[in-house]
């Protein structure tokens, strides 16, 4: 997500509070927000895929997705 798109999201949010948005602007805002959320989720997934938990005995285990964890 580019800074330009983030700035546009913020500008639309300010306009929405001040005077309201047209239908076209609402659609643009929705699309930009979905793109931002997806970008954020992908970034978080990337971080978690490279995260390890260090057990008290010093061993490391990779963090796994909850649906992949058979312990629960």
PQR file of N, CA, C, O and H, with PARSE charges and radii, in Angstrom:
ATOM      1  N   UNK A   1       0.849  -1.172   0.000 -0.4000 1.5000
ATOM      2  CA  UNK A   1       0.000   0.000   0.000 -0.0000 2.0000
ATOM      3  C   UNK A   1       0.893   1.233   0.000  0.5500 1.7000
ATOM      4  O   UNK A   1       1.789   1.365   0.834 -0.5500 1.4000
ATOM      5  N   UNK A   2       0.645   2.107  -0.919 -0.4000 1.5000
ATOM      6  CA  UNK A   2       1.479   3.306  -1.050 -0.0000 2.0000
ATOM      7  C   UNK A   2       1.009   4.394  -0.078  0.5500 1.7000
ATOM      8  O   UNK A   2      -0.138   4.394   0.370 -0.5500 1.4000
ATOM      9  H   UNK A   2      -0.083   2.000  -1.597  0.4000 1.0000
ATOM     10  N   UNK A   3       1.903   5.301   0.230 -0.4000 1.5000
ATOM     11  CA  UNK A   3       1.562   6.427   1.105 -0.0000 2.0000
ATOM     12  C   UNK A   3       0.483   7.292   0.472  0.5500 1.7000
ATOM     13  O   UNK A   3      -0.346   7.874   1.170 -0.5500 1.4000
ATOM     14  H   UNK A   3       2.835   5.301  -0.133  0.4000 1.0000
ATOM     15  N   UNK A   4       0.497   7.370  -0.837 -0.4000 1.5000
ATOM     16  CA  UNK A   4      -0.512   8.156  -1.558 -0.0000 2.0000
ATOM     17  C   UNK A   4      -1.916   7.604  -1.289  0.5500 1.7000
ATOM     18  O   UNK A   4      -2.860   8.367  -1.081 -0.5500 1.4000
ATOM     19  H   UNK A   4       1.171   6.897  -1.404  0.4000 1.0000
ATOM     20  N   UNK A   5      -2.044   6.283  -1.296 -0.4000 1.5000
ATOM     21  CA  UNK A   5      -3.347   5.669  -1.038 -0.0000 2.0000
ATOM     22  C   UNK A   5      -3.767   5.859   0.416  0.5500 1.7000
ATOM     23  O   UNK A   5      -4.944   6.085   0.696 -0.5500 1.4000
ATOM     24  H   UNK A   5      -1.278   5.663  -1.465  0.4000 1.0000
ATOM     25  N   UNK A   6      -2.821   5.770   1.335 -0.4000 1.5000
ATOM     26  CA  UNK A   6      -3.121   5.994   2.748 -0.0000 2.0000
ATOM     27  C   UNK A   6      -3.578   7.436   2.961  0.5500 1.7000
ATOM     28  O   UNK A   6      -4.522   7.691   3.709 -0.5500 1.4000
ATOM     29  H   UNK A   6      -1.864   5.586   1.107  0.4000 1.0000
ATOM     30  N   UNK A   7      -2.908   8.370   2.306 -0.4000 1.5000
ATOM     31  CA  UNK A   7      -3.305   9.775   2.391 -0.0000 2.0000
ATOM     32  C   UNK A   7      -4.724   9.976   1.848  0.5500 1.7000
ATOM     33  O   UNK A   7      -5.503  10.758   2.394 -0.5500 1.4000
ATOM     34  H   UNK A   7      -2.141   8.163   1.699  0.4000 1.0000
ATOM     35  N   UNK A   8      -5.041   9.268   0.781 -0.4000 1.5000
ATOM     36  CA  UNK A   8      -6.389   9.371   0.194 -0.0000 2.0000
ATOM     37  C   UNK A   8      -7.441   8.812   1.157  0.5500 1.7000
ATOM     38  O   UNK A   8      -8.518   9.390   1.304 -0.5500 1.4000
ATOM     39  H   UNK A   8      -4.408   8.633   0.338  0.4000 1.0000
ATOM     40  N   UNK A   9      -7.131   7.696   1.808 -0.4000 1.5000
ATOM     41  CA  UNK A   9      -8.051   7.135   2.811 -0.0000 2.0000
ATOM     42  C   UNK A   9      -8.311   8.164   3.904  0.5500 1.7000
ATOM     43  O   UNK A   9      -9.455   8.377   4.306 -0.5500 1.4000
ATOM     44  H   UNK A   9      -6.257   7.226   1.688  0.4000 1.0000
ATOM     45  N   UNK A  10      -7.250   8.800   4.381 -0.4000 1.5000
ATOM     46  CA  UNK A  10      -7.388   9.799   5.434 -0.0000 2.0000
ATOM     47  C   UNK A  10      -8.173  11.028   4.962  0.5500 1.7000
ATOM     48  O   UNK A  10      -8.981  11.577   5.712 -0.5500 1.4000
ATOM     49  H   UNK A  10      -6.321   8.628   4.054  0.4000 1.0000
ATOM     50  N   UNK A  11      -7.937  11.454   3.732 -0.4000 1.5000
ATOM     51  CA  UNK A  11      -8.657  12.602   3.193 -0.0000 2.0000
ATOM     52  C   UNK A  11     -10.151  12.296   3.078  0.5500 1.7000
ATOM     53  O   UNK A  11     -10.990  13.141   3.391 -0.5500 1.4000
ATOM     54  H   UNK A  11      -7.281  11.008   3.123  0.4000 1.0000
ATOM     55  N   UNK A  12     -10.475  11.091   2.631 -0.4000 1.5000
ATOM     56  CA  UNK A  12     -11.882  10.709   2.529 -0.0000 2.0000
ATOM     57  C   UNK A  12     -12.531  10.606   3.907  0.5500 1.7000
ATOM     58  O   UNK A  12     -13.699  10.961   4.067 -0.5500 1.4000
ATOM     59  H   UNK A  12      -9.795  10.404   2.377  0.4000 1.0000
ATOM     60  N   UNK A  13     -11.792  10.129   4.893 -0.4000 1.5000
ATOM     61  CA  UNK A  13     -12.331  10.034   6.257 -0.0000 2.0000
ATOM     62  C   UNK A  13     -12.616  11.427   6.814  0.5500 1.7000
ATOM     63  O   UNK A  13     -13.649  11.642   7.448 -0.5500 1.4000
ATOM     64  H   UNK A  13     -10.844   9.841   4.763  0.4000 1.0000
ATOM     65  N   UNK A  14     -11.708  12.371   6.580 -0.4000 1.5000
ATOM     66  CA  UNK A  14     -11.926  13.750   7.040 -0.0000 2.0000
ATOM     67  C   UNK A  14     -13.141  14.374   6.348  0.5500 1.7000
ATOM     68  O   UNK A  14     -13.959  15.042   6.980 -0.5500 1.4000
ATOM     69  H   UNK A  14     -10.869  12.196   6.065  0.4000 1.0000
ATOM     70  N   UNK A  15     -13.238  14.141   5.044 -0.4000 1.5000
ATOM     71  CA  UNK A  15     -14.366  14.694   4.284 -0.0000 2.0000
ATOM     72  C   UNK A  15     -15.676  14.074   4.749  0.5500 1.7000
ATOM     73  O   UNK A  15     -16.696  14.759   4.835 -0.5500 1.4000
ATOM     74  H   UNK A  15     -12.573  13.598   4.530  0.4000 1.0000
ATOM     75  N   UNK A  16     -15.650  12.787   5.047 -0.4000 1.5000
ATOM     76  CA  UNK A  16     -16.856  12.103   5.505 -0.0000 2.0000
ATOM     77  C   UNK A  16     -17.363  12.726   6.807  0.5500 1.7000
ATOM     78  O   UNK A  16     -18.566  12.930   6.972 -0.5500 1.4000
ATOM     79  H   UNK A  16     -14.822  12.231   4.977  0.4000 1.0000
ATOM     80  N   UNK A  17     -16.463  13.023   7.716 -0.4000 1.5000
ATOM     81  CA  UNK A  17     -16.849  13.639   8.989 -0.0000 2.0000
ATOM     82  C   UNK A  17     -17.325  15.072   8.800  0.5500 1.7000
ATOM     83  O   UNK A  17     -18.263  15.504   9.471 -0.5500 1.4000
ATOM     84  H   UNK A  17     -15.486  12.857   7.582  0.4000 1.0000
ATOM     85  N   UNK A  18     -16.699  15.807   7.905 -0.4000 1.5000
ATOM     86  CA  UNK A  18     -16.992  17.223   7.727 -0.0000 2.0000
ATOM     87  C   UNK A  18     -18.276  17.473   6.932  0.5500 1.7000
ATOM     88  O   UNK A  18     -19.128  18.259   7.345 -0.5500 1.4000
ATOM     89  H   UNK A  18     -15.937  15.456   7.360  0.4000 1.0000
ATOM     90  N   UNK A  19     -18.402  16.799   5.797 -0.4000 1.5000
ATOM     91  CA  UNK A  19     -19.520  17.143   4.913 -0.0000 2.0000
ATOM     92  C   UNK A  19     -20.215  15.951   4.280  0.5500 1.7000
ATOM     93  O   UNK A  19     -21.249  16.113   3.633 -0.5500 1.4000
ATOM     94  H   UNK A  19     -17.709  16.160   5.462  0.4000 1.0000
ATOM     95  N   UNK A  20     -19.669  14.761   4.455 -0.4000 1.5000
ATOM     96  CA  UNK A  20     -20.265  13.581   3.830 -0.0000 2.0000
ATOM     97  C   UNK A  20     -19.607  13.269   2.497  0.5500 1.7000
ATOM     98  O   UNK A  20     -18.889  14.090   1.928 -0.5500 1.4000
ATOM     99  H   UNK A  20     -18.829  14.629   4.981  0.4000 1.0000
ATOM    100  N   UNK A  21     -19.868  12.066   2.017 -0.4000 1.5000
ATOM    101  CA  UNK A  21     -19.256  11.603   0.769 -0.0000 2.0000
ATOM    102  C   UNK A  21     -20.331  11.307  -0.270  0.5500 1.7000
ATOM    103  O   UNK A  21     -21.467  10.967   0.060 -0.5500 1.4000
ATOM    104  H   UNK A  21     -20.452  11.399   2.479  0.4000 1.0000
ATOM    105  N   UNK A  22     -19.940  11.445  -1.529 -0.4000 1.5000
ATOM    106  CA  UNK A  22     -20.821  11.029  -2.611 -0.0000 2.0000
ATOM    107  C   UNK A  22     -20.775   9.506  -2.700  0.5500 1.7000
ATOM    108  O   UNK A  22     -19.919   8.869  -2.086 -0.5500 1.4000
ATOM    109  H   UNK A  22     -19.017  11.721  -1.797  0.4000 1.0000
ATOM    110  N   UNK A  23     -21.675   8.940  -3.448 -0.4000 1.5000
ATOM    111  CA  UNK A  23     -21.697   7.480  -3.614 -0.0000 2.0000
ATOM    112  C   UNK A  23     -20.391   6.978  -4.237  0.5500 1.7000
ATOM    113  O   UNK A  23     -19.873   5.929  -3.852 -0.5500 1.4000
ATOM    114  H   UNK A  23     -22.370   9.457  -3.947  0.4000 1.0000
ATOM    115  N   UNK A  24     -19.871   7.728  -5.193 -0.4000 1.5000
ATOM    116  CA  UNK A  24     -18.612   7.350  -5.836 -0.0000 2.0000
ATOM    117  C   UNK A  24     -17.455   7.375  -4.833  0.5500 1.7000
ATOM    118  O   UNK A  24     -16.598   6.491  -4.846 -0.5500 1.4000
ATOM    119  H   UNK A  24     -20.291   8.579  -5.506  0.4000 1.0000
ATOM    120  N   UNK A  25     -17.436   8.386  -3.967 -0.4000 1.5000
ATOM    121  CA  UNK A  25     -16.383   8.492  -2.949 -0.0000 2.0000
ATOM    122  C   UNK A  25     -16.519   7.386  -1.910  0.5500 1.7000
ATOM    123  O   UNK A  25     -15.515   6.860  -1.430 -0.5500 1.4000
ATOM    124  H   UNK A  25     -18.133   9.104  -3.956  0.4000 1.0000
ATOM    125  N   UNK A  26     -17.755   7.029  -1.558 -0.4000 1.5000
ATOM    126  CA  UNK A  26     -17.971   5.931  -0.610 -0.0000 2.0000
ATOM    127  C   UNK A  26     -17.431   4.621  -1.168  0.5500 1.7000
ATOM    128  O   UNK A  26     -16.820   3.831  -0.450 -0.5500 1.4000
ATOM    129  H   UNK A  26     -18.570   7.456  -1.948  0.4000 1.0000
ATOM    130  N   UNK A  27     -17.666   4.405  -2.455 -0.4000 1.5000
ATOM    131  CA  UNK A  27     -17.173   3.193  -3.106 -0.0000 2.0000
ATOM    132  C   UNK A  27     -15.643   3.187  -3.129  0.5500 1.7000
ATOM    133  O   UNK A  27     -15.016   2.168  -2.841 -0.5500 1.4000
ATOM    134  H   UNK A  27     -18.163   5.048  -3.038  0.4000 1.0000
ATOM    135  N   UNK A  28     -15.047   4.340  -3.478 -0.4000 1.5000
ATOM    136  CA  UNK A  28     -13.587   4.452  -3.489 -0.0000 2.0000
ATOM    137  C   UNK A  28     -13.023   4.201  -2.093  0.5500 1.7000
ATOM    138  O   UNK A  28     -12.025   3.496  -1.941 -0.5500 1.4000
ATOM    139  H   UNK A  28     -15.557   5.167  -3.713  0.4000 1.0000
ATOM    140  N   UNK A  29     -13.665   4.781  -1.071 -0.4000 1.5000
ATOM    141  CA  UNK A  29     -13.215   4.608   0.309 -0.0000 2.0000
ATOM    142  C   UNK A  29     -13.272   3.134   0.705  0.5500 1.7000
ATOM    143  O   UNK A  29     -12.340   2.623   1.328 -0.5500 1.4000
ATOM    144  H   UNK A  29     -14.475   5.354  -1.195  0.4000 1.0000
ATOM    145  N   UNK A  30     -14.350   2.453   0.350 -0.4000 1.5000
ATOM    146  CA  UNK A  30     -14.494   1.038   0.673 -0.0000 2.0000
ATOM    147  C   UNK A  30     -13.383   0.209   0.024  0.5500 1.7000
ATOM    148  O   UNK A  30     -12.767  -0.638   0.671 -0.5500 1.4000
ATOM    149  H   UNK A  30     -15.106   2.867  -0.156  0.4000 1.0000
ATOM    150  N   UNK A  31     -13.140   0.464  -1.246 -0.4000 1.5000
ATOM    151  CA  UNK A  31     -12.112  -0.286  -1.980 -0.0000 2.0000
ATOM    152  C   UNK A  31     -10.726  -0.048  -1.365  0.5500 1.7000
ATOM    153  O   UNK A  31      -9.958  -0.990  -1.166 -0.5500 1.4000
ATOM    154  H   UNK A  31     -13.640   1.152  -1.771  0.4000 1.0000
ATOM    155  N   UNK A  32     -10.418   1.214  -1.069 -0.4000 1.5000
ATOM    156  CA  UNK A  32      -9.113   1.540  -0.474 -0.0000 2.0000
ATOM    157  C   UNK A  32      -8.959   0.914   0.916  0.5500 1.7000
ATOM    158  O   UNK A  32      -7.890   0.408   1.256 -0.5500 1.4000
ATOM    159  H   UNK A  32     -11.041   1.979  -1.230  0.4000 1.0000
ATOM    160  N   UNK A  33     -10.013   0.950   1.704 -0.4000 1.5000
ATOM    161  CA  UNK A  33      -9.942   0.354   3.041 -0.0000 2.0000
ATOM    162  C   UNK A  33      -9.739  -1.153   2.965  0.5500 1.7000
ATOM    163  O   UNK A  33      -8.961  -1.705   3.743 -0.5500 1.4000
ATOM    164  H   UNK A  33     -10.881   1.362   1.428  0.4000 1.0000
ATOM    165  N   UNK A  34     -10.419  -1.828   2.047 -0.4000 1.5000
ATOM    166  CA  UNK A  34     -10.250  -3.280   1.885 -0.0000 2.0000
ATOM    167  C   UNK A  34      -8.805  -3.587   1.472  0.5500 1.7000
ATOM    168  O   UNK A  34      -8.193  -4.529   1.976 -0.5500 1.4000
ATOM    169  H   UNK A  34     -11.051  -1.379   1.415  0.4000 1.0000
ATOM    170  N   UNK A  35      -8.277  -2.792   0.560 -0.4000 1.5000
ATOM    171  CA  UNK A  35      -6.901  -2.985   0.111 -0.0000 2.0000
ATOM    172  C   UNK A  35      -5.927  -2.792   1.274  0.5500 1.7000
ATOM    173  O   UNK A  35      -4.969  -3.552   1.419 -0.5500 1.4000
ATOM    174  H   UNK A  35      -8.774  -2.027   0.150  0.4000 1.0000
ATOM    175  N   UNK A  36      -6.176  -1.774   2.103 -0.4000 1.5000
ATOM    176  CA  UNK A  36      -5.326  -1.518   3.272 -0.0000 2.0000
ATOM    177  C   UNK A  36      -5.378  -2.689   4.249  0.5500 1.7000
ATOM    178  O   UNK A  36      -4.343  -3.131   4.748 -0.5500 1.4000
ATOM    179  H   UNK A  36      -6.954  -1.158   1.986  0.4000 1.0000
ATOM    180  N   UNK A  37      -6.572  -3.186   4.520 -0.4000 1.5000
ATOM    181  CA  UNK A  37      -6.728  -4.309   5.452 -0.0000 2.0000
ATOM    182  C   UNK A  37      -6.015  -5.550   4.922  0.5500 1.7000
ATOM    183  O   UNK A  37      -5.328  -6.237   5.678 -0.5500 1.4000
ATOM    184  H   UNK A  37      -7.412  -2.827   4.114  0.4000 1.0000
ATOM    185  N   UNK A  38      -6.168  -5.840   3.645 -0.4000 1.5000
ATOM    186  CA  UNK A  38      -5.497  -7.004   3.056 -0.0000 2.0000
ATOM    187  C   UNK A  38      -3.979  -6.856   3.124  0.5500 1.7000
ATOM    188  O   UNK A  38      -3.269  -7.818   3.415 -0.5500 1.4000
ATOM    189  H   UNK A  38      -6.726  -5.282   3.031  0.4000 1.0000
ATOM    190  N   UNK A  39      -3.492  -5.659   2.857 -0.4000 1.5000
ATOM    191  CA  UNK A  39      -2.053  -5.397   2.933 -0.0000 2.0000
ATOM    192  C   UNK A  39      -1.550  -5.610   4.359  0.5500 1.7000
ATOM    193  O   UNK A  39      -0.500  -6.215   4.572 -0.5500 1.4000
ATOM    194  H   UNK A  39      -4.069  -4.878   2.621  0.4000 1.0000
ATOM    195  N   UNK A  40      -2.308  -5.109   5.329 -0.4000 1.5000
ATOM    196  CA  UNK A  40      -1.950  -5.265   6.733 -0.0000 2.0000
ATOM    197  C   UNK A  40      -1.932  -6.742   7.135  0.5500 1.7000
ATOM    198  O   UNK A  40      -1.011  -7.194   7.816 -0.5500 1.4000
ATOM    199  H   UNK A  40      -3.162  -4.618   5.156  0.4000 1.0000
ATOM    200  N   UNK A  41      -2.941  -7.479   6.714 -0.4000 1.5000
ATOM    201  CA  UNK A  41      -3.019  -8.907   7.047 -0.0000 2.0000
ATOM    202  C   UNK A  41      -1.846  -9.684   6.455  0.5500 1.7000
ATOM    203  O   UNK A  41      -1.264 -10.537   7.125 -0.5500 1.4000
ATOM    204  H   UNK A  41      -3.689  -7.112   6.161  0.4000 1.0000
ATOM    205  N   UNK A  42      -1.498  -9.393   5.205 -0.4000 1.5000
ATOM    206  CA  UNK A  42      -0.382 -10.082   4.566 -0.0000 2.0000
ATOM    207  C   UNK A  42       0.931  -9.782   5.278  0.5500 1.7000
ATOM    208  O   UNK A  42       1.773 -10.667   5.429 -0.5500 1.4000
ATOM    209  H   UNK A  42      -1.971  -8.700   4.660  0.4000 1.0000
ATOM    210  N   UNK A  43       1.107  -8.547   5.712 -0.4000 1.5000
ATOM    211  CA  UNK A  43       2.306  -8.167   6.447 -0.0000 2.0000
ATOM    212  C   UNK A  43       2.383  -8.913   7.776  0.5500 1.7000
ATOM    213  O   UNK A  43       3.445  -9.411   8.149 -0.5500 1.4000
ATOM    214  H   UNK A  43       0.423  -7.828   5.589  0.4000 1.0000
ATOM    215  N   UNK A  44       1.271  -8.990   8.484 -0.4000 1.5000
ATOM    216  CA  UNK A  44       1.230  -9.693   9.763 -0.0000 2.0000
ATOM    217  C   UNK A  44       1.486 -11.184   9.586  0.5500 1.7000
ATOM    218  O   UNK A  44       2.215 -11.784  10.376 -0.5500 1.4000
ATOM    219  H   UNK A  44       0.409  -8.585   8.181  0.4000 1.0000
ATOM    220  N   UNK A  45       0.904 -11.780   8.571 -0.4000 1.5000
ATOM    221  CA  UNK A  45       1.130 -13.197   8.291 -0.0000 2.0000
ATOM    222  C   UNK A  45       2.610 -13.441   8.006  0.5500 1.7000
ATOM    223  O   UNK A  45       3.181 -14.426   8.476 -0.5500 1.4000
ATOM    224  H   UNK A  45       0.312 -11.292   7.929  0.4000 1.0000
ATOM    225  N   UNK A  46       3.226 -12.556   7.244 -0.4000 1.5000
ATOM    226  CA  UNK A  46       4.656 -12.677   6.946 -0.0000 2.0000
ATOM    227  C   UNK A  46       5.496 -12.638   8.205  0.5500 1.7000
ATOM    228  O   UNK A  46       6.453 -13.401   8.337 -0.5500 1.4000
ATOM    229  H   UNK A  46       2.763 -11.756   6.861  0.4000 1.0000
ATOM    230  N   UNK A  47       5.147 -11.749   9.138 -0.4000 1.5000
ATOM    231  CA  UNK A  47       5.882 -11.675  10.403 -0.0000 2.0000
ATOM    232  C   UNK A  47       5.698 -12.954  11.212  0.5500 1.7000
ATOM    233  O   UNK A  47       6.662 -13.505  11.744 -0.5500 1.4000
ATOM    234  H   UNK A  47       4.370 -11.129   9.030  0.4000 1.0000
ATOM    235  N   UNK A  48       4.474 -13.412  11.298 -0.4000 1.5000
ATOM    236  CA  UNK A  48       4.196 -14.601  12.116 -0.0000 2.0000
ATOM    237  C   UNK A  48       4.835 -15.863  11.541  0.5500 1.7000
ATOM    238  O   UNK A  48       5.217 -16.766  12.286 -0.5500 1.4000
ATOM    239  H   UNK A  48       3.692 -12.964  10.865  0.4000 1.0000
ATOM    240  N   UNK A  49       4.950 -15.922  10.228 -0.4000 1.5000
ATOM    241  CA  UNK A  49       5.589 -17.086   9.603 -0.0000 2.0000
ATOM    242  C   UNK A  49       7.078 -17.164   9.933  0.5500 1.7000
ATOM    243  O   UNK A  49       7.695 -18.218   9.781 -0.5500 1.4000
ATOM    244  H   UNK A  49       4.640 -15.189   9.623  0.4000 1.0000
ATOM    245  N   UNK A  50       7.650 -16.058  10.380 -0.4000 1.5000
ATOM    246  CA  UNK A  50       9.066 -16.039  10.752 -0.0000 2.0000
ATOM    247  C   UNK A  50       9.254 -15.880  12.257  0.5500 1.7000
ATOM    248  O   UNK A  50      10.298 -15.409  12.710 -0.5500 1.4000
ATOM    249  H   UNK A  50       7.149 -15.201  10.503  0.4000 1.0000
ATOM    250  N   UNK A  51       8.244 -16.274  13.030 -0.4000 1.5000
ATOM    251  CA  UNK A  51       8.284 -16.139  14.480 -0.0000 2.0000
ATOM    252  C   UNK A  51       8.440 -17.508  15.127  0.5500 1.7000
ATOM    253  O   UNK A  51       7.799 -18.479  14.725 -0.5500 1.4000
ATOM    254  H   UNK A  51       7.397 -16.656  12.662  0.4000 1.0000
ATOM    255  N   UNK A  52       9.297 -17.568  16.131 -0.4000 1.5000
ATOM    256  CA  UNK A  52       9.516 -18.798  16.870 -0.0000 2.0000
ATOM    257  C   UNK A  52       9.253 -18.548  18.346  0.5500 1.7000
ATOM    258  O   UNK A  52       9.483 -17.452  18.857 -0.5500 1.4000
ATOM    259  H   UNK A  52       9.818 -16.780  16.458  0.4000 1.0000
ATOM    260  N   UNK A  53       8.770 -19.580  19.022 -0.4000 1.5000
ATOM    261  CA  UNK A  53       8.570 -19.526  20.468 -0.0000 2.0000
ATOM    262  C   UNK A  53       9.705 -20.297  21.109  0.5500 1.7000
ATOM    263  O   UNK A  53       9.983 -21.438  20.739 -0.5500 1.4000
ATOM    264  H   UNK A  53       8.584 -20.471  18.608  0.4000 1.0000
ATOM    265  N   UNK A  54      10.360 -19.665  22.076 -0.4000 1.5000
ATOM    266  CA  UNK A  54      11.454 -20.328  22.789 -0.0000 2.0000
ATOM    267  C   UNK A  54      10.863 -20.933  24.054  0.5500 1.7000
ATOM    268  O   UNK A  54      10.340 -20.224  24.914 -0.5500 1.4000
ATOM    269  H   UNK A  54      10.134 -18.739  22.377  0.4000 1.0000
ATOM    270  N   UNK A  55      10.954 -22.248  24.151 -0.4000 1.5000
ATOM    271  CA  UNK A  55      10.434 -22.985  25.308 -0.0000 2.0000
ATOM    272  C   UNK A  55      11.385 -22.819  26.493  0.5500 1.7000
ATOM    273  O   UNK A  55      12.545 -22.449  26.312 -0.5500 1.4000
ATOM    274  H   UNK A  55      11.379 -22.824  23.452  0.4000 1.0000
ATOM    275  N   UNK A  56      10.895 -23.094  27.711 -0.4000 1.5000
ATOM    276  CA  UNK A  56      11.757 -22.971  28.894 -0.0000 2.0000
ATOM    277  C   UNK A  56      13.034 -23.821  28.825  0.5500 1.7000
ATOM    278  O   UNK A  56      14.053 -23.453  29.409 -0.5500 1.4000
ATOM    279  H   UNK A  56       9.953 -23.395  27.859  0.4000 1.0000
ATOM    280  N   UNK A  57      12.982 -24.953  28.114 -0.4000 1.5000
ATOM    281  CA  UNK A  57      14.182 -25.795  28.006 -0.0000 2.0000
ATOM    282  C   UNK A  57      15.144 -25.315  26.916  0.5500 1.7000
ATOM    283  O   UNK A  57      16.179 -25.938  26.680 -0.5500 1.4000
ATOM    284  H   UNK A  57      12.154 -25.252  27.639  0.4000 1.0000
ATOM    285  N   UNK A  58      14.800 -24.215  26.257 -0.4000 1.5000
ATOM    286  CA  UNK A  58      15.691 -23.636  25.257 -0.0000 2.0000
ATOM    287  C   UNK A  58      15.373 -24.038  23.822  0.5500 1.7000
ATOM    288  O   UNK A  58      15.938 -23.475  22.884 -0.5500 1.4000
ATOM    289  H   UNK A  58      13.959 -23.709  26.449  0.4000 1.0000
ATOM    290  N   UNK A  59      14.488 -24.992  23.641 -0.4000 1.5000
ATOM    291  CA  UNK A  59      14.135 -25.382  22.272 -0.0000 2.0000
ATOM    292  C   UNK A  59      13.243 -24.325  21.642  0.5500 1.7000
ATOM    293  O   UNK A  59      12.531 -23.586  22.322 -0.5500 1.4000
ATOM    294  H   UNK A  59      14.029 -25.450  24.403  0.4000 1.0000
ATOM    295  N   UNK A  60      13.309 -24.284  20.338 -0.4000 1.5000
ATOM    296  CA  UNK A  60      12.499 -23.325  19.592 -0.0000 2.0000
ATOM    297  C   UNK A  60      11.475 -24.092  18.775  0.5500 1.7000
ATOM    298  O   UNK A  60      11.760 -25.158  18.229 -0.5500 1.4000
ATOM    299  H   UNK A  60      13.888 -24.885  19.787  0.4000 1.0000
ATOM    300  N   UNK A  61      10.275 -23.526  18.702 -0.4000 1.5000
ATOM    301  CA  UNK A  61       9.267 -24.110  17.817 -0.0000 2.0000
ATOM    302  C   UNK A  61       8.612 -22.992  17.029  0.5500 1.7000
ATOM    303  O   UNK A  61       8.366 -21.897  17.534 -0.5500 1.4000
ATOM    304  H   UNK A  61      10.043 -22.660  19.145  0.4000 1.0000
ATOM    305  N   UNK A  62       8.344 -23.305  15.794 -0.4000 1.5000
ATOM    306  CA  UNK A  62       7.760 -22.327  14.882 -0.0000 2.0000
ATOM    307  C   UNK A  62       6.296 -22.108  15.245  0.5500 1.7000
ATOM    308  O   UNK A  62       5.583 -23.054  15.578 -0.5500 1.4000
ATOM    309  H   UNK A  62       8.544 -24.195  15.384  0.4000 1.0000
ATOM    310  N   UNK A  63       5.856 -20.859  15.178 -0.4000 1.5000
ATOM    311  CA  UNK A  63       4.455 -20.550  15.401 -0.0000 2.0000
ATOM    312  C   UNK A  63       3.669 -21.101  14.229  0.5500 1.7000
ATOM    313  O   UNK A  63       4.060 -20.916  13.076 -0.5500 1.4000
ATOM    314  H   UNK A  63       6.436 -20.090  14.907  0.4000 1.0000
ATOM    315  N   UNK A  64       2.564 -21.778  14.509 -0.4000 1.5000
ATOM    316  CA  UNK A  64       1.748 -22.327  13.429 -0.0000 2.0000
ATOM    317  C   UNK A  64       0.350 -21.736  13.508  0.5500 1.7000
ATOM    318  O   UNK A  64      -0.071 -21.224  14.545 -0.5500 1.4000
ATOM    319  H   UNK A  64       2.246 -21.928  15.445  0.4000 1.0000
ATOM    320  N   UNK A  65      -0.347 -21.817  12.407 -0.4000 1.5000
ATOM    321  CA  UNK A  65      -1.728 -21.331  12.376 -0.0000 2.0000
ATOM    322  C   UNK A  65      -2.578 -22.200  13.286  0.5500 1.7000
ATOM    323  O   UNK A  65      -2.312 -23.392  13.441 -0.5500 1.4000
ATOM    324  H   UNK A  65      -0.005 -22.233  11.564  0.4000 1.0000
ATOM    325  N   UNK A  66      -3.586 -21.614  13.879 -0.4000 1.5000
ATOM    326  CA  UNK A  66      -4.428 -22.335  14.809 -0.0000 2.0000
ATOM    327  C   UNK A  66      -5.089 -23.543  14.148  0.5500 1.7000
ATOM    328  O   UNK A  66      -5.184 -24.606  14.762 -0.5500 1.4000
ATOM    329  H   UNK A  66      -3.802 -20.646  13.753  0.4000 1.0000
ATOM    330  N   UNK A  67      -5.544 -23.394  12.907 -0.4000 1.5000
ATOM    331  CA  UNK A  67      -6.192 -24.507  12.214 -0.0000 2.0000
ATOM    332  C   UNK A  67      -5.201 -25.628  11.868  0.5500 1.7000
ATOM    333  O   UNK A  67      -5.626 -26.750  11.591 -0.5500 1.4000
ATOM    334  H   UNK A  67      -5.467 -22.531  12.408  0.4000 1.0000
ATOM    335  N   UNK A  68      -3.894 -25.351  11.878 -0.4000 1.5000
ATOM    336  CA  UNK A  68      -2.891 -26.359  11.597 -0.0000 2.0000
ATOM    337  C   UNK A  68      -2.418 -27.053  12.873  0.5500 1.7000
ATOM    338  O   UNK A  68      -1.811 -28.122  12.809 -0.5500 1.4000
ATOM    339  H   UNK A  68      -3.548 -24.440  12.103  0.4000 1.0000
ATOM    340  N   UNK A  69      -2.692 -26.451  14.027 -0.4000 1.5000
ATOM    341  CA  UNK A  69      -2.242 -26.980  15.303 -0.0000 2.0000
ATOM    342  C   UNK A  69      -3.147 -28.126  15.720  0.5500 1.7000
ATOM    343  O   UNK A  69      -4.340 -27.916  15.937 -0.5500 1.4000
ATOM    344  H   UNK A  69      -3.185 -25.583  14.078  0.4000 1.0000
ATOM    345  N   UNK A  70      -2.610 -29.327  15.837 -0.4000 1.5000
ATOM    346  CA  UNK A  70      -3.410 -30.496  16.197 -0.0000 2.0000
ATOM    347  C   UNK A  70      -3.470 -30.720  17.694  0.5500 1.7000
ATOM    348  O   UNK A  70      -4.153 -31.640  18.145 -0.5500 1.4000
ATOM    349  H   UNK A  70      -1.641 -29.498  15.660  0.4000 1.0000
ATOM    350  N   UNK A  71      -2.766 -29.897  18.491 -0.4000 1.5000
ATOM    351  CA  UNK A  71      -2.776 -30.046  19.941 -0.0000 2.0000
ATOM    352  C   UNK A  71      -4.089 -29.602  20.557  0.5500 1.7000
ATOM    353  O   UNK A  71      -4.452 -30.079  21.632 -0.5500 1.4000
ATOM    354  H   UNK A  71      -2.211 -29.150  18.125  0.4000 1.0000
ATOM    355  N   UNK A  72      -4.816 -28.696  19.900 -0.4000 1.5000
ATOM    356  CA  UNK A  72      -6.051 -28.154  20.481 -0.0000 2.0000
ATOM    357  C   UNK A  72      -7.261 -28.830  19.941  0.5500 1.7000
ATOM    358  O   UNK A  72      -8.381 -28.492  20.326 -0.5500 1.4000
ATOM    359  H   UNK A  72      -4.521 -28.308  19.026  0.4000 1.0000
TER
END
